[in-house]
Amino acid sequence: MKHQWLLFKTALMFFTRIPVGNLPFKQAHLQASARYFSWAGIVVGIVGAIVLVLADLLFSPALTVLFSMIATILLTGSFHEDGFADCCDAFGGGWTKEKILTIMKDSRLGTYGVVGLILILSLKFLLLLELMQFFPIELVAVALIAAHANSRFWATTIMQKLPYVQDIDTSKSKPLADRILTKAEMGILALGSLIPLTLVFILIYSPIDQLDSLLFSYGFASWLFFFILWVQVPAYLVQIFAGNYFMKWIGGYTGDCLGATQQVCEIAFYLGCLLLWKFI
C-alpha cells in the first residue's frame, strides 16, 4: 500500500504543482505512476469543483466558471494547455514529420498556438456556463471532476496504442515512453475515471434522499452502463481521431500530443453531458 501511495504522489508531482514532499525519483516509479493519471485528474477536478461551488455563492455564473478554470490552470501550471498550443503550432505549420517535430520542440508560441488556446479555453468556458444553466451547481462540480479524470484516462490510452516518436534522450516524457501498462494497471486507471462518472449518474437520476432506492433498483447497472457509454462516446471518438491523426503525420505520439488529447477530450466530455440532457 505504501508503494501505491508513492506512485500516486509521483503522478501528482508529474501533473500538478501540489507539494508532495521529497520523493525518491526513479524512472520505474514514473512509469508505474501512469496507472494513477486519472486519479490525479480527480484531484485537479476537486480543486476546480471547490472553487466553482464557493465562487457560485458570491459571483455570477460567468465569473464562477472563469475562477474555476483559473484554479485548475494554476494548479497544473498550464501543463496540458501548453501541449495543446504546441500541437496547434506544429501540425498547423509543419507539413513533414521532421518539420512538425521541430516546431513542437520550439518554446516560442506561434499564431496557431495562440488562436488554438483562445478557441479551446473559450469553448470550455461556454460549455461549462451552459451546463450551469441546465444543472444544479453540485452536479456541474461533480461533472467537472469526472471530466478531468476521464480526459486523462483517454490521453493515457494513447500511450498504450502508439509508439513514442520524440527525441527520447532529451524529452521530459522519456520515462513514460517505453512501458505499456498491464491489465491490472489499466483497471486502476479506468476505475479512477468510472468513480466520478458513477457519481454524476447518481446525482442526475436520484435525489440524495432516494439513493437507496436507486442503488438497489432493477436495471440500475444497465442504466449506469448506458449513461457512461453515452457520455464517453464523444471523448472516445476524439481519442480515435487523435490517435489516427498523430500516427498519420508523425508515426506516433509525443508528450505534447497527450496534453492536446486531454484538453480536447475534456471538451468532448462536457459536450457529451449537454447532448445527454438535450436529446435523451
Residue frames as qw, qx, qy, qz and C-alpha x, y, z in Angstrom:
[[0.000, 0.884, 0.467, 0.000, 0.00, 0.00, 0.00],
 [0.331, -0.762, 0.110, 0.546, 2.89, 2.34, 0.80],
 [0.390, -0.096, 0.601, 0.691, 4.30, 1.75, -2.67],
 [0.178, 0.643, 0.661, 0.343, 0.95, 2.59, -4.28],
 [0.170, -0.921, -0.239, 0.256, 0.78, 5.82, -2.30],
 [0.398, -0.511, 0.365, 0.669, 4.25, 6.68, -3.56],
 [0.316, 0.236, 0.694, 0.603, 3.14, 6.09, -7.15],
 [0.027, 0.836, 0.541, 0.087, 0.04, 8.26, -6.65],
 [0.261, -0.856, 0.004, 0.445, 2.16, 11.12, -5.28],
 [0.424, -0.210, 0.549, 0.689, 4.51, 10.68, -8.23],
 [0.224, 0.566, 0.669, 0.428, 1.56, 11.15, -10.59],
 [0.134, -0.932, -0.306, 0.142, 0.56, 14.30, -8.67],
 [0.414, -0.623, 0.261, 0.610, 4.13, 15.60, -8.87],
 [0.398, 0.085, 0.647, 0.645, 4.20, 15.00, -12.64],
 [0.086, 0.614, 0.647, 0.445, 0.83, 16.65, -13.41],
 [0.250, -0.904, -0.293, -0.183, 0.40, 19.34, -10.75],
 [0.242, 0.596, -0.390, 0.659, 2.20, 21.84, -8.55],
 [0.744, -0.599, -0.066, -0.287, 0.86, 20.27, -5.36],
 [0.015, -0.648, 0.714, -0.263, 3.71, 19.79, -2.84],
 [0.940, -0.105, -0.259, -0.195, 4.21, 16.07, -2.28],
 [0.688, -0.635, 0.336, 0.107, 7.46, 16.15, -0.34],
 [0.082, 0.667, -0.696, -0.253, 10.85, 14.89, -1.40],
 [0.953, 0.126, 0.173, -0.212, 10.12, 11.76, -3.39],
 [0.498, -0.400, 0.672, 0.374, 12.89, 9.32, -4.31],
 [0.605, 0.594, -0.166, -0.503, 12.88, 9.75, -8.09],
 [0.446, -0.163, 0.839, 0.264, 13.18, 6.59, -10.10],
 [0.303, 0.185, -0.562, -0.747, 12.28, 6.11, -13.73],
 [0.233, -0.208, -0.945, -0.097, 10.35, 2.98, -12.79],
 [0.020, 0.458, 0.630, -0.628, 8.20, 5.00, -10.36],
 [0.276, 0.427, -0.105, -0.855, 7.17, 7.50, -13.01],
 [0.304, 0.077, -0.811, -0.494, 6.42, 4.71, -15.47],
 [0.210, -0.310, -0.918, 0.133, 4.26, 2.86, -12.97],
 [0.072, 0.374, 0.423, -0.822, 2.53, 6.05, -11.83],
 [0.239, 0.004, -0.524, -0.818, 0.63, 6.18, -15.15],
 [0.276, -0.383, -0.879, -0.060, -1.99, 3.93, -13.51],
 [0.197, -0.625, -0.541, 0.527, -2.91, 6.92, -11.33],
 [0.148, 0.071, 0.271, 0.948, -3.10, 9.60, -14.01],
 [0.306, -0.550, -0.557, -0.541, -6.91, 9.58, -13.93],
 [0.552, -0.624, -0.478, 0.280, -6.76, 9.78, -10.13],
 [0.350, -0.227, -0.028, 0.908, -4.53, 12.84, -10.40],
 [0.095, -0.343, -0.470, -0.808, -7.26, 14.21, -12.66],
 [0.453, -0.655, -0.602, -0.062, -9.75, 13.66, -9.82],
 [0.472, -0.493, -0.266, 0.681, -7.59, 15.82, -7.54],
 [0.143, 0.000, 0.256, 0.956, -7.37, 18.59, -10.14],
 [0.264, -0.472, -0.614, -0.575, -11.11, 18.34, -10.72],
 [0.470, -0.623, -0.572, 0.254, -11.86, 18.50, -6.98],
 [0.312, -0.349, -0.096, 0.878, -9.92, 21.76, -6.66],
 [0.066, -0.141, -0.438, -0.885, -11.78, 23.20, -9.64],
 [0.383, -0.531, -0.704, -0.275, -15.09, 21.96, -8.22],
 [0.418, -0.550, -0.474, 0.546, -14.47, 23.52, -4.80],
 [0.137, -0.221, 0.094, 0.961, -13.68, 26.88, -6.38],
 [0.185, -0.301, -0.641, -0.681, -16.76, 26.53, -8.59],
 [0.414, -0.606, -0.679, -0.005, -19.11, 25.92, -5.64],
 [0.377, -0.530, -0.308, 0.694, -17.60, 28.65, -3.45],
 [0.104, -0.091, 0.271, 0.953, -17.50, 31.22, -6.25],
 [0.194, -0.453, -0.714, -0.497, -21.13, 30.48, -7.07],
 [0.341, -0.653, -0.585, 0.339, -22.07, 31.82, -3.64],
 [0.248, -0.631, -0.071, 0.731, -20.64, 35.24, -4.47],
 [0.006, -0.410, 0.438, 0.800, -20.43, 35.80, -8.21],
 [0.702, 0.412, -0.079, -0.576, -22.29, 35.44, -11.49],
 [0.949, 0.098, 0.298, 0.022, -22.18, 32.10, -13.39],
 [0.650, 0.706, -0.153, 0.237, -19.68, 33.55, -15.87],
 [0.039, -0.775, 0.527, -0.348, -17.25, 34.68, -13.17],
 [0.802, -0.336, 0.439, -0.225, -17.80, 31.41, -11.30],
 [0.935, 0.306, 0.127, 0.124, -16.72, 29.34, -14.30],
 [0.434, 0.790, -0.284, 0.327, -13.79, 31.65, -15.00],
 [0.345, -0.708, 0.528, -0.317, -12.45, 31.40, -11.45],
 [0.912, -0.127, 0.380, -0.089, -12.74, 27.60, -11.56],
 [0.820, 0.530, -0.016, 0.217, -10.81, 27.45, -14.83],
 [0.138, 0.832, -0.407, 0.350, -8.11, 29.73, -13.43],
 [0.649, -0.544, 0.477, -0.236, -7.77, 27.48, -10.38],
 [0.948, 0.074, 0.298, 0.079, -7.17, 24.33, -12.45],
 [0.619, 0.714, -0.129, 0.301, -4.75, 26.13, -14.77],
 [0.125, -0.805, 0.466, -0.344, -2.72, 27.43, -11.85],
 [0.811, -0.366, 0.425, -0.167, -2.77, 24.01, -10.19],
 [0.913, 0.199, 0.293, 0.201, -1.39, 22.24, -13.26],
 [0.318, -0.581, 0.348, 0.664, 0.88, 25.04, -14.44],
 [0.581, 0.623, -0.133, -0.506, -0.90, 25.01, -17.82],
 [0.435, -0.325, 0.812, 0.212, 0.73, 21.62, -18.39],
 [0.513, 0.365, 0.763, 0.145, -1.85, 20.31, -20.83],
 [0.313, 0.898, 0.194, -0.242, -2.73, 23.69, -22.33],
 [0.111, -0.738, 0.528, 0.406, 0.92, 24.10, -23.28],
 [0.426, -0.048, 0.860, 0.277, 0.87, 20.73, -25.06],
 [0.448, 0.678, 0.580, -0.060, -2.28, 21.70, -26.95],
 [0.162, 0.924, -0.094, -0.332, -0.77, 25.01, -28.06],
 [0.245, -0.534, 0.710, 0.389, 2.45, 23.31, -29.21],
 [0.477, 0.238, 0.828, 0.174, 0.41, 20.80, -31.22],
 [0.373, 0.842, 0.335, -0.201, -1.58, 23.59, -32.86],
 [0.032, 0.844, -0.387, -0.369, 1.65, 25.30, -33.93],
 [0.347, -0.344, 0.823, 0.290, 3.34, 22.08, -35.03],
 [0.435, 0.340, 0.820, 0.153, 0.54, 20.48, -37.01],
 [0.305, 0.872, 0.290, -0.251, -0.68, 23.83, -38.30],
 [0.130, 0.896, -0.323, -0.277, 2.70, 24.99, -39.57],
 [0.254, -0.459, 0.818, 0.236, 4.51, 21.76, -40.38],
 [0.796, 0.357, -0.132, -0.472, 3.94, 19.56, -43.41],
 [0.701, 0.288, -0.647, 0.084, 6.52, 16.86, -42.80],
 [0.808, -0.465, -0.339, 0.126, 7.29, 14.75, -39.76],
 [0.622, -0.009, -0.204, 0.756, 10.65, 16.43, -39.26],
 [0.007, 0.430, 0.055, 0.901, 9.19, 19.94, -39.52],
 [0.613, -0.596, -0.324, -0.405, 6.30, 19.12, -37.17],
 [0.806, -0.390, -0.307, 0.322, 8.64, 17.74, -34.50],
 [0.456, 0.170, -0.110, 0.867, 11.00, 20.70, -34.88],
 [0.224, -0.534, -0.129, -0.805, 8.19, 23.22, -34.36],
 [0.738, -0.537, -0.369, -0.178, 6.83, 21.19, -31.46],
 [0.734, -0.214, -0.301, 0.570, 10.17, 21.46, -29.64],
 [0.211, 0.436, -0.007, 0.875, 10.25, 25.25, -30.10],
 [0.225, -0.420, -0.649, 0.593, 9.40, 27.01, -26.83],
 [0.117, 0.159, -0.059, -0.978, 8.04, 30.05, -28.67],
 [0.383, 0.493, 0.727, -0.286, 4.28, 30.32, -29.23],
 [0.110, 0.030, 0.554, 0.825, 3.06, 30.95, -32.77],
 [0.418, -0.012, -0.137, -0.898, -0.17, 32.13, -34.31],
 [0.641, -0.143, -0.679, -0.327, -1.74, 28.68, -34.48],
 [0.435, -0.170, -0.749, 0.470, -0.98, 28.11, -30.81],
 [0.079, 0.092, 0.306, -0.944, -2.42, 31.45, -29.69],
 [0.545, -0.031, -0.316, -0.776, -5.59, 31.02, -31.75],
 [0.611, -0.115, -0.779, -0.082, -5.94, 27.41, -30.60],
 [0.265, -0.161, -0.689, 0.655, -5.67, 28.36, -26.92],
 [0.274, 0.062, 0.111, -0.953, -8.19, 31.18, -27.29],
 [0.617, -0.041, -0.495, -0.611, -10.66, 28.89, -29.01],
 [0.598, -0.147, -0.785, 0.067, -10.37, 25.89, -26.69],
 [0.165, -0.153, -0.600, 0.767, -10.46, 27.96, -23.49],
 [0.378, 0.044, -0.038, -0.924, -13.44, 29.89, -24.82],
 [0.643, -0.081, -0.633, -0.423, -15.19, 26.67, -25.76],
 [0.447, -0.157, -0.792, 0.386, -14.53, 25.18, -22.32],
 [0.050, 0.108, 0.375, -0.919, -15.85, 28.35, -20.67],
 [0.507, 0.022, -0.230, -0.831, -19.04, 28.40, -22.76],
 [0.617, -0.102, -0.758, -0.187, -19.74, 24.68, -22.30],
 [0.321, -0.192, -0.733, 0.569, -19.39, 24.91, -18.52],
 [0.198, 0.101, 0.177, -0.959, -21.53, 28.04, -18.50],
 [0.600, -0.041, -0.450, -0.660, -24.25, 26.25, -20.46],
 [0.526, -0.139, -0.828, 0.135, -24.06, 23.24, -18.13],
 [0.097, -0.147, -0.570, 0.802, -24.74, 25.59, -15.23],
 [0.425, 0.014, -0.121, -0.897, -27.96, 26.70, -16.94],
 [0.718, -0.066, -0.560, -0.408, -29.31, 23.13, -17.02],
 [0.750, -0.197, -0.599, 0.202, -27.91, 21.51, -13.89],
 [0.511, -0.858, -0.032, -0.031, -27.53, 22.47, -10.20],
 [0.108, 0.851, -0.496, 0.134, -24.09, 23.67, -9.19],
 [0.638, -0.424, 0.634, -0.106, -23.38, 20.47, -7.24],
 [0.874, 0.298, 0.382, 0.040, -23.89, 18.35, -10.34],
 [0.505, 0.834, -0.169, 0.145, -21.73, 20.63, -12.50],
 [0.257, -0.770, 0.569, -0.132, -19.00, 20.38, -9.85],
 [0.766, -0.162, 0.623, -0.004, -19.05, 16.57, -9.95],
 [0.775, 0.594, 0.201, 0.074, -19.14, 16.65, -13.76],
 [0.179, 0.906, -0.374, 0.088, -16.04, 18.84, -13.65],
 [0.507, -0.520, 0.686, -0.049, -14.25, 16.21, -11.56],
 [0.830, 0.212, 0.516, 0.003, -15.37, 13.48, -13.95],
 [0.586, 0.809, -0.026, 0.016, -14.20, 15.46, -16.97],
 [0.014, -0.825, 0.563, -0.054, -10.67, 15.90, -15.62],
 [0.607, -0.289, 0.739, -0.051, -10.38, 12.23, -14.66],
 [0.794, 0.427, 0.427, -0.070, -11.98, 10.95, -17.86],
 [0.483, 0.857, -0.176, -0.031, -9.87, 13.09, -20.19],
 [0.141, -0.707, 0.693, -0.023, -6.64, 11.94, -18.55],
 [0.750, -0.013, 0.657, -0.073, -7.76, 8.34, -18.91],
 [0.753, 0.616, 0.233, -0.002, -8.21, 8.72, -22.67],
 [0.223, 0.888, -0.402, 0.006, -4.94, 10.62, -23.05],
 [0.440, -0.514, 0.736, -0.034, -3.10, 7.82, -21.25],
 [0.831, 0.227, 0.505, -0.051, -4.60, 5.22, -23.59],
 [0.534, 0.818, -0.200, -0.068, -2.82, 6.99, -26.47],
 [0.144, -0.700, 0.698, -0.040, 0.42, 5.88, -24.81],
 [0.673, -0.115, 0.719, -0.128, -0.74, 2.28, -24.93],
 [0.758, 0.491, 0.429, -0.038, -1.55, 2.15, -28.64],
 [0.519, 0.839, -0.092, 0.136, 1.07, 4.37, -30.33],
 [0.787, -0.031, -0.141, 0.600, 4.88, 4.41, -30.36],
 [0.242, -0.876, -0.039, 0.415, 6.77, 7.39, -28.97],
 [0.700, 0.566, 0.196, 0.389, 8.44, 9.43, -31.71],
 [0.058, -0.982, 0.155, -0.096, 10.17, 12.35, -30.00],
 [0.463, 0.534, -0.595, 0.383, 13.89, 12.51, -29.28],
 [0.785, -0.494, -0.368, -0.056, 13.59, 10.25, -26.24],
 [0.686, -0.064, -0.335, 0.643, 17.03, 11.06, -24.81],
 [0.146, 0.122, -0.143, 0.971, 16.14, 14.77, -24.42],
 [0.412, -0.469, -0.431, -0.652, 12.42, 14.55, -23.73],
 [0.306, -0.309, 0.557, -0.708, 10.79, 15.11, -20.33],
 [0.859, -0.005, 0.074, -0.506, 8.42, 12.26, -21.23],
 [0.408, 0.459, -0.788, -0.040, 11.24, 9.77, -21.69],
 [0.181, -0.171, 0.890, -0.382, 10.42, 7.71, -18.56],
 [0.637, 0.273, 0.462, -0.554, 6.86, 7.14, -19.81],
 [0.517, 0.553, -0.371, -0.538, 7.73, 6.27, -23.37],
 [0.413, 0.351, -0.830, -0.134, 8.95, 2.72, -23.14],
 [0.088, 0.025, 0.920, -0.381, 6.45, 0.93, -20.89],
 [0.469, -0.279, -0.548, -0.634, 2.97, -0.48, -21.50],
 [0.476, -0.296, 0.485, -0.671, 0.54, -0.72, -18.58],
 [0.031, -0.043, -0.999, 0.008, -0.58, -4.17, -17.52],
 [0.343, -0.488, -0.658, -0.460, -4.27, -5.13, -17.43],
 [0.473, -0.586, -0.548, 0.365, -4.35, -4.59, -13.66],
 [0.266, -0.307, -0.050, 0.913, -2.79, -1.15, -14.03],
 [0.134, -0.223, -0.497, -0.828, -5.26, -0.26, -16.78],
 [0.406, -0.573, -0.706, -0.091, -8.01, -1.36, -14.40],
 [0.374, -0.532, -0.350, 0.674, -6.79, 1.12, -11.77],
 [0.098, -0.093, 0.263, 0.955, -6.62, 3.83, -14.42],
 [0.261, -0.375, -0.658, -0.598, -10.17, 3.06, -15.62],
 [0.407, -0.577, -0.668, 0.235, -11.51, 2.95, -12.06],
 [0.244, -0.379, -0.168, 0.877, -10.31, 6.50, -11.48],
 [0.151, -0.035, -0.416, -0.896, -12.44, 7.55, -14.42],
 [0.385, -0.372, -0.774, -0.338, -15.51, 5.43, -13.62],
 [0.296, -0.423, -0.660, 0.547, -15.97, 6.50, -9.97],
 [0.073, 0.352, 0.133, -0.923, -16.77, 10.18, -10.71],
 [0.306, -0.044, -0.627, -0.715, -18.86, 9.13, -13.73],
 [0.358, -0.389, -0.849, 0.020, -20.98, 6.98, -11.43],
 [0.146, -0.450, -0.468, 0.746, -21.44, 9.93, -9.06],
 [0.180, 0.162, -0.271, -0.932, -22.61, 12.10, -11.95],
 [0.371, -0.209, -0.792, -0.437, -25.16, 9.45, -12.92],
 [0.312, -0.443, -0.769, 0.339, -26.49, 9.14, -9.37],
 [0.050, -0.405, -0.252, 0.877, -26.86, 12.92, -8.95],
 [0.238, 0.047, -0.475, -0.846, -28.68, 13.23, -12.27],
 [0.503, -0.198, -0.716, -0.442, -31.20, 10.48, -11.72],
 [0.604, -0.524, -0.599, 0.050, -31.85, 10.46, -7.98],
 [0.233, -0.832, 0.175, -0.472, -32.05, 12.98, -5.12],
 [0.139, 0.453, -0.774, 0.419, -29.79, 12.27, -2.17],
 [0.521, -0.161, 0.586, -0.600, -32.66, 11.04, -0.02],
 [0.896, 0.242, 0.097, -0.360, -33.57, 8.43, -2.65],
 [0.202, 0.630, -0.740, -0.123, -30.14, 6.91, -3.19],
 [0.418, -0.157, 0.873, -0.194, -31.02, 3.61, -1.54],
 [0.709, 0.441, 0.450, -0.316, -33.97, 3.01, -3.83],
 [0.526, 0.753, -0.308, -0.249, -31.87, 3.88, -6.88],
 [0.002, -0.589, 0.808, 0.017, -28.84, 1.76, -5.99],
 [0.332, -0.036, 0.931, -0.147, -30.91, -1.34, -5.35],
 [0.644, 0.459, 0.175, -0.586, -33.48, -0.81, -8.10],
 [0.777, 0.228, 0.552, 0.196, -33.89, -3.18, -11.03],
 [0.591, 0.690, 0.241, 0.341, -31.90, -2.08, -14.03],
 [0.265, -0.924, 0.128, 0.242, -29.57, 0.30, -12.17],
 [0.576, -0.365, 0.541, 0.493, -26.45, -1.34, -13.62],
 [0.513, 0.440, 0.596, 0.432, -27.83, -1.30, -17.18],
 [0.105, 0.960, 0.237, 0.104, -28.84, 2.36, -16.97],
 [0.414, -0.796, 0.286, 0.336, -25.47, 3.26, -15.47],
 [0.614, -0.055, 0.598, 0.512, -23.74, 1.41, -18.31],
 [0.382, 0.714, 0.486, 0.330, -25.84, 3.28, -20.87],
 [0.120, -0.988, -0.048, 0.088, -25.09, 6.64, -19.25],
 [0.508, -0.606, 0.436, 0.430, -21.33, 6.01, -19.08],
 [0.590, 0.222, 0.617, 0.471, -21.32, 4.75, -22.65],
 [0.267, 0.862, 0.386, 0.192, -23.18, 7.82, -23.89],
 [0.156, -0.974, 0.109, 0.122, -21.06, 10.48, -22.22],
 [0.603, -0.437, 0.522, 0.417, -17.92, 8.59, -23.22],
 [0.705, 0.508, 0.444, 0.219, -18.75, 8.47, -26.93],
 [0.292, 0.951, -0.052, 0.092, -17.51, 12.00, -27.86],
 [0.327, -0.785, 0.522, 0.066, -14.26, 11.57, -25.88],
 [0.765, -0.062, 0.616, 0.175, -13.73, 8.10, -27.33],
 [0.641, 0.692, 0.281, 0.180, -14.19, 9.43, -30.87],
 [0.036, 0.961, -0.273, 0.031, -11.69, 12.19, -30.12],
 [0.570, -0.534, 0.612, 0.124, -9.18, 9.62, -28.90],
 [0.778, 0.268, 0.532, 0.200, -9.63, 7.51, -32.04],
 [0.454, 0.871, 0.104, 0.158, -9.31, 10.53, -34.33],
 [0.182, -0.906, 0.381, 0.012, -6.30, 11.91, -32.43],
 [0.705, -0.323, 0.605, 0.178, -4.51, 8.57, -32.47],
 [0.723, 0.463, 0.443, 0.257, -5.04, 8.14, -36.20],
 [0.250, 0.962, -0.008, 0.114, -4.05, 11.74, -36.88],
 [0.362, -0.794, 0.480, 0.090, -0.83, 11.55, -34.87],
 [0.760, -0.086, 0.606, 0.221, 0.05, 8.23, -36.46],
 [0.632, 0.685, 0.313, 0.180, -0.53, 9.58, -39.96],
 [0.219, 0.952, -0.108, 0.185, 1.60, 12.68, -39.58],
 [0.069, -0.779, 0.585, -0.215, 4.40, 11.77, -37.17],
 [0.664, 0.179, -0.726, -0.008, 4.12, 7.99, -36.77],
 [0.528, -0.276, -0.703, 0.389, 3.23, 8.04, -33.08],
 [0.302, -0.897, -0.284, -0.152, 2.79, 10.45, -30.17],
 [0.368, 0.355, -0.402, 0.759, 4.76, 12.99, -28.14],
 [0.203, -0.357, -0.652, 0.638, 4.13, 14.44, -24.69],
 [0.192, 0.203, -0.024, -0.960, 2.50, 17.45, -26.32],
 [0.428, -0.111, -0.703, -0.557, 0.14, 15.13, -28.18],
 [0.364, -0.358, -0.823, 0.248, -1.01, 13.69, -24.85],
 [0.046, -0.348, -0.357, 0.865, -1.67, 17.17, -23.48],
 [0.310, 0.100, -0.357, -0.875, -3.65, 18.10, -26.58],
 [0.431, -0.220, -0.835, -0.262, -5.68, 14.89, -26.34],
 [0.232, -0.382, -0.712, 0.541, -6.52, 15.60, -22.69],
 [0.106, 0.286, 0.114, -0.946, -7.75, 19.09, -23.49],
 [0.423, 0.040, -0.514, -0.745, -9.96, 18.05, -26.38],
 [0.425, -0.243, -0.871, -0.027, -11.32, 15.01, -24.51],
 [0.083, -0.333, -0.576, 0.742, -12.27, 17.27, -21.61],
 [0.315, 0.219, -0.149, -0.911, -14.23, 19.43, -24.04],
 [0.452, -0.030, -0.770, -0.449, -15.80, 16.33, -25.55],
 [0.239, -0.280, -0.864, 0.343, -16.98, 15.14, -22.12],
 [0.148, 0.363, 0.332, -0.858, -18.79, 18.42, -21.42],
 [0.405, 0.189, -0.455, -0.770, -20.32, 18.18, -24.88],
 [0.363, -0.119, -0.915, -0.125, -21.48, 14.62, -24.15],
 [0.057, -0.355, -0.712, 0.604, -23.21, 15.80, -20.96],
 [0.285, 0.350, 0.023, -0.892, -25.03, 18.53, -22.86],
 [0.427, 0.104, -0.698, -0.565, -26.10, 16.17, -25.60],
 [0.229, -0.215, -0.930, 0.189, -27.39, 13.73, -22.98],
 [0.093, 0.394, 0.501, -0.765, -29.50, 16.47, -21.40],
 [0.337, 0.380, -0.158, -0.846, -30.93, 17.74, -24.69],
 [0.548, 0.231, -0.607, -0.528, -31.63, 14.53, -26.56],
 [0.359, -0.055, -0.926, 0.105, -32.16, 11.76, -24.01]]
